[in-house]
C-alpha cells in the first residue's frame, strides 16, 4: 500500500511539473517576438536595405494593413483574417515602390526581382502591378503559386552562374521565400550589382560586377503567353562576348496547363516502362509512346524506337521532367519543351543528366504521345574563331559551319538561305556515317547517316537567333 501511494504521489508531481513546462512554453511562443502561425516576415532591399519604408499588405477583399521596415529592411505582419493571395507594396522613403506577393504565413521578401516576376506576369495579362494593386479584389488576376514558380524558374536558371559565384544554390533558391540579409553578401550582392530599366514593353536587367557584364532583355508577349529572353554577356574593355536567346511559354492558359500535365504523365509512364523492363527493353516497348507520324531529326517511329531501346536498355531513369515550355499549338494540340533526365547507368550509383533539347508531344485518338520535332534531318550550326600562325606572324579567321544530317536516302540536296547564306548549296560528304544499335537484346541493326556540310568565312559572327 505504501509503495502504491508513493507511486501515485510521484506521478501527480510529474504531471504538475509537465503542466508548468507547457505553460511556460506557451508563454515563450507568444511573447510578441517569436514566429506565430499568422505572421509574415521578410526583407525589403534594393541592394541596400529599404529602411523606414512603408509596407502595405492588401488582400483579395481590399483589406489593407501597414507596417514599417526596420533599419536593416526587415518587416513583419500579422495576416490573421486576411484573404490570400495578398499583394505587398513597399514604398521607399526616397520614392518608388517595389512589389511582392504572399500566399500564407512564412517568409516573403520584397525586392526588384520579386517586382520583376510580378511585372512579367501582369504584362502577360495586359496590365501592370501598380494598377492591379490599386484596385485589388476577388476578381483581379493573380498568379497561382505554380505560375509564380514557372515565371521565376527561367530567370533563376539564367542567373545560375551568378548565384553560384555568390554562394547561393540556384536549385534551392526562391526570390520570394528564401531568407536573406541586406548586408551586401550572397543574394544581396546580386541586388547591389543589378539595375532595372524599361525599354518600351521590355525590361532590361544589367548585372555588372566590374569584371563581367550580363545584360538580360525580357520581352513579354501577351498574345501567346511567351517571354523572349535575350542575354548578352561581355567582359569590360574586351571584344569577348556571348549571346543567348530563348522564347519561353508560360502555362497561364488552362489548355496549356492540361497539355503540360499530360506530357509529364507520358514521361512518367516512359520512365516506368524503361525501369521495369531493364535489360530486356526492346523497340516494341518504346513504339506505343510514339505517334505513327513521329519524326525527329530524321528518325521516324521505327528508327527512333530502335535507337531509344538501344540507349535506355539496362539504365535506371531516376527522374524525368519538362524544362521551360517552348510552344503550344491549341489547334493541333502539340506542346513542345525540352526534357531532362537523371540517368544511372549500369555499374554506377551516381545519376548523370541527359536531355532532349526539344521534344513535341501531341494528343491523338488514343491519348498523348511523343510527336518529335518533325524535321527530316538534324541541323547543326557552330562557329570557330581560328588563329593561324606561320613564319610571317599570325592571323585570325571567323568561320561559320553548317551541317545537315539525315538517314540514307531521305535527303537529296540541301540549300541554305537567309542571313549570311544566299542560296548556298551544301556539299554531301563522300563518306557516310555508320552506327550499330540493338533494337532488342538479341538483334542488331546498322543505321547509315548521310551528311551535308558548308562553311562560310565572315568578318563578324552573326547574332544568335
Order of alpha helices (4+ residues) and beta strands (2+ residues): alpha-beta-beta-beta-beta-beta-beta-beta-beta-alpha-alpha-alpha-alpha-alpha-beta-beta-beta-beta-beta-alpha-alpha-beta-beta-alpha-beta-beta-beta-beta-beta-beta-beta-beta-beta-beta-beta
